[in-house]
Amino acid sequence: MAIPQIKDVVIPRPGDLGGGEWRLNSLTSLVAVFGKNGSGKSRLLRAWRDSAPDSTHYIIPERTGEFDYNANFIQQQVSAQSRRNESQRNFHENYRRQIVGRIQAYLMSRGGFSGEGPAPCAPPELHKAIGRLLPDFELTLKPSATPPYELKRAGKDQTITQVDQLSSGEAQLLLLGLDILTVASMWEIEGTQQRLMLIDEPDAHVHPDLLVRFADFLTEAANRYKFQTIVATHSPSLLAALGQFGGSDASVLYLDRVGVHFTALPFNDVLKELASCLGGHALMGPLFGVPLLLVEGDDDYRIWSQVPRHHVVSFSVLPSGGQKILNHQRALERVLNALREQGGPKSGFALVDGDKGKPKENAETPQEHIGFIQLNCYESENLFLTDEVLATMNHDWPSAQMKIQEQAEGFGGKAELLQAIIGCDRRTHDLKQVIEQLSLILDPKRIHWTVRVASVIGKARPVGQIGEFLGDEVVTALWGHPPVSKADDQGDLSLSVVQ
């Protein structure tokens, strides 16, 4: 079902802001509303919500309260009008309890589904989406239980029942994710014709690295549930990430308190590059000792932006789509050459896949500040089949091949490409066309393959097969030279160990 998109809209303007109307034009399916405090972002979103409460959902900026189950909140979450009444202001002291109550409302909507075929938006779909947003947690919805969910830290037998057990960023992302998914699922079940998600300052209390993951999650959810998204934000980091993952569907609307007529501007290549630098604080990193890492595509960005979250290694990641990585590297060389002294350590690196040549250092492409490094495997997808990543899914290479062999025929036109993986060289085989199918076959938890790879890379200095696939050049550039043991430092003493 195609969902109509709003391109132009007229919204009543509150009297204390001057009255009249706001006129917004050239809206896309994803719009970032950017403006100072007091520019009217929240008032605009609430006025827009009030003009069509049945098909519009507004997420308030200050989201507080306890994360527990209270049946009194269920009925308030069934009706769109009730949800509207609970978001009249910029804050709600029981926001988190409202969202937990919404879980039950969503499950009730599925139980009352009267259309043909199975009820859509099954709980495993939400489990997977939350796992992509917060891979360190496992959420399980339980329709017949009280409370109707279980939240655990991945790999640990620790059930989360109170918000104090979460960091502020984790709590914000978890509840934001559930807020978006449950409303979107109810719209899908109810067949709502127009779907508009208004999100007010999702960046509050969330680290820039996690905002990248939220932008990825949000664009995926919008594509899956076919809703239009308006995001009010102060954050260049979020603006950059929305442009990166939203692509041609993304635009920016610059709001001020005086104007009444605003046109959304396409998130073009120039704006994307500037926002990426500002959003990732890319230039600040090299100036203060944190290296910059340029990567080629969205999947590389998903992997490498998550690696520093494990606090083992630090760098600032800048996405550079495909061939633009060379242009970005050259531009940064010019900028950093004017800001830094020559002759010191590199400010950062530009990472390219192993299937293409690495640019040589010359007068046209100097590498005084940003050096090129290259994967020792065909591309990032090959990292998914390393022994270390397979082990996180309880596989080794023989069992993985057996699983691929058993399920390949179920993927239609991809079957032959999947069969070709049996007995292949995992380091050099081209996996790009079947990486999503491989993830479905091998990962029982349906975690996105980039999250699996990032988790293994980030937890410790890469060694073993994943260290081999990354290559010594990449590992040394980002993690430095391995520490020298005392035995190694004392020469022949290291040879005295009896084998």
C-alpha positions as CSV (number, residue, x, y, z in Angstrom):
1,M,0.0,0.0,0.0
2,A,1.4,3.4,-1.0
3,I,1.3,6.0,1.7
4,P,0.7,9.6,0.6
5,Q,3.6,12.0,1.4
6,I,3.0,15.6,2.4
7,K,4.9,18.0,0.2
8,D,3.3,21.3,1.1
9,V,1.4,22.1,4.3
10,V,-0.2,25.1,6.0
11,I,-0.2,24.9,9.8
12,P,-1.9,27.4,12.3
13,R,0.6,29.5,14.1
14,P,0.0,30.2,17.8
15,G,-1.0,33.7,18.8
16,D,2.0,34.3,21.1
17,L,4.3,33.6,18.1
18,G,2.5,36.2,16.0
19,G,-0.6,34.2,14.8
20,G,-1.3,33.5,11.2
21,E,0.0,30.4,9.5
22,W,3.2,28.6,8.8
23,R,3.7,27.5,5.2
24,L,6.1,24.7,4.5
25,N,7.1,23.7,1.0
26,S,9.1,21.0,-0.9
27,L,9.0,18.5,2.0
28,T,10.5,15.1,1.4
29,S,9.9,11.8,3.2
30,L,12.6,12.7,5.8
31,V,12.9,16.4,6.9
32,A,15.4,17.7,9.5
33,V,14.0,20.9,11.1
34,F,17.1,22.9,12.2
35,G,16.9,26.0,14.4
36,K,17.9,27.8,17.6
37,N,16.2,27.5,20.9
38,G,13.1,29.6,20.8
39,S,12.8,29.3,17.0
40,G,9.4,27.5,17.5
41,K,10.4,23.9,16.5
42,S,8.3,22.3,19.3
43,R,5.4,24.6,18.8
44,L,5.4,23.9,15.1
45,L,5.4,20.1,15.6
46,R,2.6,20.2,18.2
47,A,0.5,22.5,16.0
48,W,1.0,20.2,13.1
49,R,0.0,17.2,15.2
50,D,-3.1,18.9,16.4
51,S,-4.2,19.5,12.8
52,A,-4.3,15.7,12.2
53,P,-4.0,13.7,15.4
54,D,-5.3,10.4,14.0
55,S,-2.5,10.1,11.5
56,T,0.2,12.0,13.3
57,H,2.4,11.0,16.2
58,Y,4.4,13.6,18.2
59,I,7.4,12.5,20.3
60,I,8.2,15.0,23.0
61,P,11.8,16.2,23.7
62,E,12.0,15.6,27.5
63,R,11.3,11.9,28.1
64,T,11.4,10.9,31.7
65,G,9.8,8.5,34.3
66,E,10.4,5.0,35.5
67,F,10.7,2.0,33.1
68,D,8.1,-0.3,34.6
69,Y,4.7,-1.8,33.8
70,N,1.5,-0.1,34.9
71,A,-1.8,-1.4,33.4
72,N,-3.4,2.0,34.0
73,F,-1.5,3.4,31.0
74,I,-2.7,0.8,28.5
75,Q,-6.0,2.4,27.5
76,Q,-4.4,5.8,27.0
77,Q,-2.2,4.3,24.4
78,V,-4.9,2.6,22.3
79,S,-6.5,5.8,21.0
80,A,-4.6,8.4,18.9
81,Q,-6.5,11.2,20.5
82,S,-5.5,10.0,24.0
83,R,-1.9,9.8,22.9
84,R,-2.2,13.4,21.6
85,N,-3.6,14.5,25.0
86,E,-0.5,13.0,26.7
87,S,1.9,15.1,24.7
88,Q,0.6,18.6,25.1
89,R,3.9,20.0,26.6
90,N,7.6,19.6,26.0
91,F,7.9,17.0,28.8
92,H,6.1,14.1,30.4
93,E,7.1,12.7,33.8
94,N,5.5,9.3,32.9
95,Y,6.7,9.1,29.3
96,R,8.5,5.8,29.9
97,R,5.6,4.2,31.6
98,Q,3.4,5.3,28.7
99,I,5.6,3.5,26.2
100,V,5.7,0.4,28.3
101,G,1.9,0.6,28.3
102,R,1.9,1.0,24.5
103,I,3.6,-2.4,24.2
104,Q,0.4,-4.0,25.5
105,A,-1.7,-1.7,23.3
106,Y,0.3,-2.9,20.3
107,L,-0.2,-6.5,21.2
108,M,-3.9,-5.9,21.7
109,S,-4.0,-4.4,18.2
110,R,-2.4,-7.5,16.7
111,G,-4.9,-9.7,18.6
112,G,-7.8,-7.7,17.1
113,F,-6.5,-7.8,13.5
114,S,-9.4,-8.7,11.2
115,G,-7.8,-8.5,7.8
116,E,-7.0,-11.5,5.6
117,G,-3.9,-13.5,6.3
118,P,-1.6,-13.5,9.3
119,A,-1.5,-10.4,11.5
120,P,1.3,-8.1,10.3
121,C,4.1,-6.6,12.4
122,A,4.8,-9.7,14.5
123,P,6.9,-9.3,17.7
124,P,10.1,-10.9,16.2
125,E,10.2,-8.0,13.7
126,L,10.3,-5.5,16.6
127,H,12.9,-7.7,18.4
128,K,15.2,-7.5,15.4
129,A,14.7,-3.7,14.9
130,I,15.5,-3.0,18.6
131,G,18.5,-5.3,18.4
132,R,19.8,-3.3,15.5
133,L,19.4,0.0,17.4
134,L,20.9,-1.4,20.7
135,P,22.9,-4.6,19.9
136,D,23.9,-4.9,23.5
137,F,20.3,-5.8,24.5
138,E,17.8,-8.5,23.8
139,L,14.1,-7.5,23.9
140,T,11.4,-10.2,23.9
141,L,7.8,-9.3,23.8
142,K,5.5,-11.7,25.7
143,P,1.8,-11.3,24.8
144,S,0.5,-13.5,27.7
145,A,2.9,-12.3,30.4
146,T,2.9,-9.4,32.9
147,P,4.8,-7.3,32.1
148,P,4.4,-8.2,28.4
149,Y,8.2,-7.9,27.7
150,E,11.6,-9.0,28.9
151,L,14.7,-7.0,28.4
152,K,18.2,-8.4,29.0
153,R,21.7,-7.4,28.3
154,A,23.0,-9.6,25.5
155,G,25.0,-12.6,26.7
156,K,24.1,-12.0,30.3
157,D,21.4,-13.3,32.5
158,Q,20.5,-9.8,33.7
159,T,16.9,-8.7,33.3
160,I,16.4,-5.0,33.1
161,T,13.4,-3.8,35.2
162,Q,14.4,-0.3,36.2
163,V,15.7,2.7,34.3
164,D,18.6,3.0,36.8
165,Q,20.0,-0.2,35.2
166,L,20.5,1.7,31.9
167,S,22.7,4.6,30.9
168,S,20.9,7.7,30.0
169,G,21.7,7.2,26.3
170,E,20.6,3.6,26.4
171,A,17.3,4.5,28.1
172,Q,16.6,7.3,25.6
173,L,17.3,5.1,22.5
174,L,15.4,2.1,23.8
175,L,12.2,4.1,24.6
176,L,12.5,6.1,21.4
177,G,12.8,3.0,19.4
178,L,9.8,1.3,21.1
179,D,7.8,4.6,20.8
180,I,8.4,4.7,17.0
181,L,8.0,0.9,16.4
182,T,4.8,0.4,18.4
183,V,2.9,3.4,16.8
184,A,4.2,2.5,13.3
185,S,3.1,-1.1,13.8
186,M,-0.4,0.0,15.0
187,W,-0.7,2.3,11.9
188,E,0.2,-0.7,9.7
189,I,-2.3,-3.0,11.5
190,E,-5.1,-0.4,11.3
191,G,-4.3,0.5,7.7
192,T,-3.8,4.2,8.5
193,Q,-3.7,6.0,5.2
194,Q,-1.4,8.9,6.1
195,R,1.4,8.4,8.6
196,L,3.5,11.3,9.9
197,M,6.1,10.8,12.7
198,L,7.1,14.1,14.4
199,I,10.2,13.6,16.6
200,D,11.3,16.5,18.8
201,E,15.0,16.5,19.7
202,P,15.8,12.8,19.8
203,D,19.4,13.8,20.3
204,A,18.8,14.9,24.0
205,H,21.2,13.1,26.3
206,V,22.5,10.8,23.4
207,H,26.2,10.6,22.4
208,P,26.9,11.5,18.8
209,D,28.1,8.0,18.0
210,L,24.7,6.6,19.1
211,L,22.9,9.2,17.0
212,V,24.5,7.5,13.9
213,R,22.8,4.3,15.0
214,F,19.5,6.0,15.6
215,A,19.5,7.7,12.2
216,D,20.2,4.3,10.6
217,F,17.3,2.7,12.6
218,L,14.9,5.5,11.9
219,T,15.4,5.5,8.1
220,E,15.0,1.7,8.1
221,A,11.8,1.9,10.2
222,A,10.4,4.7,7.9
223,N,11.0,2.5,4.8
224,R,9.5,-0.6,6.4
225,Y,6.4,1.1,7.9
226,K,6.0,3.7,5.2
227,F,5.8,6.8,7.4
228,Q,7.0,10.3,6.7
229,T,9.4,11.7,9.3
230,I,10.0,15.2,10.6
231,V,12.9,15.5,13.0
232,A,13.5,18.7,15.0
233,T,17.1,18.9,16.2
234,H,20.0,21.1,17.3
235,S,22.6,18.4,16.6
236,P,25.0,18.6,13.6
237,S,25.8,14.9,14.3
238,L,22.3,13.8,13.8
239,L,21.8,16.1,10.8
240,A,24.9,14.5,9.2
241,A,23.7,10.9,9.9
242,L,20.2,11.6,8.6
243,G,21.6,12.9,5.4
244,Q,23.9,10.0,5.1
245,F,21.3,7.3,5.6
246,G,18.3,9.2,4.2
247,G,20.1,10.1,0.9
248,S,17.9,11.7,-1.7
249,D,14.9,11.3,0.6
250,A,16.4,13.7,3.1
251,S,16.1,17.5,3.3
252,V,16.7,20.3,5.8
253,L,14.3,23.0,6.8
254,Y,15.9,26.0,8.6
255,L,13.4,27.5,11.0
256,D,13.5,30.9,12.7
257,R,11.0,32.7,14.9
258,V,10.3,35.6,12.5
259,G,9.5,33.8,9.2
260,V,6.3,32.1,8.3
261,H,7.2,30.6,4.8
262,F,9.9,28.0,4.8
263,T,11.2,25.7,2.0
264,A,13.0,22.4,2.7
265,L,16.3,22.2,0.9
266,P,17.6,18.9,-0.6
267,F,20.4,17.3,1.3
268,N,22.8,17.6,-1.6
269,D,26.4,16.5,-1.8
270,V,27.9,19.8,-0.6
271,L,25.6,19.9,2.5
272,K,26.2,16.3,3.2
273,E,30.0,16.7,3.2
274,L,29.9,19.9,5.4
275,A,27.4,18.3,7.8
276,S,29.5,15.1,8.0
277,C,32.6,17.1,9.0
278,L,30.7,19.2,11.5
279,G,28.5,16.3,12.8
280,G,31.4,13.9,13.4
281,H,33.6,16.7,14.7
282,A,36.0,15.3,12.1
283,L,38.4,18.3,12.1
284,M,38.4,18.5,15.9
285,G,39.6,15.0,16.3
286,P,42.9,15.3,14.4
287,L,43.6,18.6,16.1
288,F,43.3,17.1,19.6
289,G,44.8,13.6,19.1
290,V,41.9,11.5,17.9
291,P,42.5,10.2,14.4
292,L,40.0,10.6,11.6
293,L,38.9,7.6,9.6
294,L,37.3,8.1,6.1
295,V,35.3,5.1,4.9
296,E,33.7,4.4,1.5
297,G,30.0,3.4,2.0
298,D,27.1,3.1,4.4
299,D,27.9,-0.4,5.5
300,D,31.5,0.6,6.2
301,Y,30.1,3.6,8.1
302,R,27.8,1.3,10.2
303,I,30.8,-0.9,11.1
304,W,33.4,1.6,11.9
305,S,31.2,4.2,13.7
306,Q,30.3,1.5,16.2
307,V,33.9,0.3,16.9
308,P,34.8,3.2,19.3
309,R,31.8,2.5,21.4
310,H,33.7,-0.4,23.0
311,H,36.3,2.1,24.4
312,V,39.3,0.1,23.2
313,V,40.3,2.4,20.3
314,S,39.2,6.0,19.4
315,F,38.7,7.6,16.0
316,S,36.2,9.9,14.3
317,V,34.5,8.4,11.3
318,L,33.6,10.3,8.2
319,P,31.5,8.6,5.5
320,S,32.7,9.2,1.9
321,G,30.5,7.5,-0.6
322,G,32.5,5.4,-3.1
323,Q,34.9,7.3,-5.2
324,K,34.4,10.5,-3.2
325,I,36.8,9.2,-0.6
326,L,39.7,10.5,-2.8
327,N,38.1,14.0,-3.0
328,H,37.5,14.1,0.7
329,Q,41.1,13.0,1.4
330,R,42.5,15.7,-0.8
331,A,40.3,18.4,0.7
332,L,41.2,17.4,4.2
333,E,44.9,17.4,3.3
334,R,44.5,21.1,2.2
335,V,42.6,22.0,5.4
336,L,44.9,20.2,7.8
337,N,48.0,21.4,6.1
338,A,46.9,24.9,7.0
339,L,46.2,23.9,10.7
340,R,48.9,21.4,11.6
341,E,52.7,21.2,11.5
342,Q,54.1,18.7,9.0
343,G,56.3,15.8,10.0
344,G,54.2,14.5,12.9
345,P,52.0,11.4,13.1
346,K,49.1,11.1,10.7
347,S,45.9,12.9,11.6
348,G,43.9,10.0,10.2
349,F,43.4,7.5,7.4
350,A,41.2,6.8,4.4
351,L,40.2,3.1,4.3
352,V,39.6,1.4,0.9
353,D,38.5,-2.1,0.0
354,G,41.0,-4.7,-1.1
355,D,39.4,-5.1,-4.5
356,K,40.8,-1.8,-5.8
357,G,44.1,-0.2,-6.0
358,K,45.3,2.1,-3.2
359,P,46.0,5.6,-4.3
360,K,49.8,6.4,-4.4
361,E,51.2,9.3,-2.6
362,N,52.3,12.0,-5.0
363,A,52.0,15.7,-5.7
364,E,48.3,15.4,-6.7
365,T,47.4,13.2,-3.8
366,P,49.7,14.1,-0.8
367,Q,49.3,11.9,2.3
368,E,51.1,14.0,4.9
369,H,48.1,14.2,7.2
370,I,45.6,11.6,5.9
371,G,47.2,8.4,4.6
372,F,45.4,5.7,2.6
373,I,45.2,2.2,4.1
374,Q,43.7,-0.9,2.5
375,L,41.8,-4.0,3.7
376,N,43.5,-7.3,3.2
377,C,40.2,-8.8,2.1
378,Y,38.0,-8.1,-0.9
379,E,35.6,-5.8,1.0
380,S,34.1,-5.4,4.5
381,E,31.5,-8.1,3.8
382,N,34.2,-10.8,4.0
383,L,34.8,-9.9,7.7
384,F,31.4,-11.5,8.4
385,L,32.7,-14.9,7.5
386,T,35.8,-14.8,9.7
387,D,36.2,-17.4,12.4
388,E,35.8,-14.8,15.2
389,V,32.5,-13.4,13.8
390,L,31.1,-16.9,13.1
391,A,31.8,-17.9,16.7
392,T,29.5,-15.2,18.0
393,M,26.7,-17.0,16.1
394,N,27.8,-20.5,17.4
395,H,29.3,-21.5,14.0
396,D,32.7,-22.5,12.6
397,W,33.4,-22.5,8.9
398,P,32.4,-26.1,8.3
399,S,29.1,-25.7,10.1
400,A,28.4,-22.4,8.4
401,Q,29.0,-24.0,4.9
402,M,26.6,-26.8,5.9
403,K,23.9,-24.3,6.9
404,I,24.4,-22.3,3.6
405,Q,24.2,-25.5,1.6
406,E,20.9,-26.5,3.4
407,Q,19.1,-23.2,3.0
408,A,20.5,-21.8,-0.3
409,E,17.6,-23.1,-2.5
410,G,15.1,-21.1,-0.4
411,F,16.5,-17.8,-1.7
412,G,15.4,-18.2,-5.3
413,G,17.6,-16.2,-7.7
414,K,20.3,-15.9,-5.0
415,A,20.7,-19.7,-4.6
416,E,23.5,-20.1,-7.2
417,L,25.5,-17.2,-5.7
418,L,25.1,-18.8,-2.2
419,Q,26.1,-22.2,-3.4
420,A,29.3,-20.6,-4.9
421,I,30.4,-19.7,-1.3
422,I,30.8,-23.4,-0.4
423,G,34.5,-24.1,-0.5
424,C,35.4,-20.5,-1.5
425,D,38.3,-18.4,-0.3
426,R,36.5,-16.4,2.4
427,R,39.1,-13.6,2.2
428,T,38.8,-12.9,-1.5
429,H,35.3,-14.0,-2.6
430,D,32.8,-11.3,-3.5
431,L,29.9,-11.5,-1.0
432,K,28.2,-8.1,-1.5
433,Q,25.2,-9.5,-3.5
434,V,24.4,-12.1,-0.9
435,I,25.5,-10.6,2.5
436,E,21.9,-10.0,3.6
437,Q,20.9,-13.6,2.8
438,L,24.0,-15.0,4.6
439,S,23.1,-13.0,7.7
440,L,19.6,-14.5,7.6
441,I,20.9,-18.0,7.2
442,L,23.7,-17.9,9.8
443,D,22.4,-15.5,12.5
444,P,19.5,-16.9,14.6
445,K,19.1,-13.6,16.3
446,R,18.8,-11.7,13.0
447,I,21.3,-9.0,14.1
448,H,22.5,-6.8,11.3
449,W,25.8,-8.2,9.9
450,T,27.6,-4.9,10.4
451,V,26.8,-5.0,14.1
452,R,28.3,-8.5,14.4
453,V,31.4,-7.4,12.7
454,A,31.8,-4.1,14.6
455,S,31.3,-5.9,18.0
456,V,34.2,-8.3,17.3
457,I,36.5,-5.6,15.9
458,G,35.7,-3.2,18.7
459,K,36.1,-5.4,21.8
460,A,39.9,-6.0,21.5
461,R,42.8,-5.4,19.1
462,P,42.0,-7.7,16.2
463,V,44.0,-10.8,16.0
464,G,43.5,-14.3,14.4
465,Q,41.6,-14.5,11.2
466,I,39.8,-11.2,11.5
467,G,43.2,-9.5,12.1
468,E,44.4,-11.2,9.0
469,F,41.4,-10.1,6.9
470,L,41.8,-6.5,8.1
471,G,45.5,-6.7,7.5
472,D,48.6,-5.5,9.5
473,E,48.4,-2.1,7.8
474,V,44.9,-1.4,9.0
475,V,45.4,-2.8,12.5
476,T,48.6,-1.0,13.0
477,A,47.3,2.3,11.7
478,L,44.2,2.3,14.0
479,W,45.4,0.3,17.0
480,G,49.1,1.1,16.9
481,H,52.0,-1.3,17.2
482,P,51.3,-4.3,19.5
483,P,52.8,-3.9,23.0
484,V,56.2,-5.5,23.4
485,S,56.2,-8.2,26.2
486,K,59.0,-8.2,28.7
487,A,60.3,-11.5,27.2
488,D,60.4,-10.0,23.8
489,D,62.1,-6.9,25.2
490,Q,64.9,-9.0,26.7
491,G,66.0,-10.6,23.4
492,D,67.1,-14.3,23.8
493,L,65.1,-14.7,27.0
494,S,62.0,-15.1,24.8
495,L,63.6,-18.2,23.2
496,S,64.1,-20.0,26.5
497,V,60.5,-21.2,26.7
498,V,60.3,-24.9,26.2
499,Q,57.8,-26.0,23.5
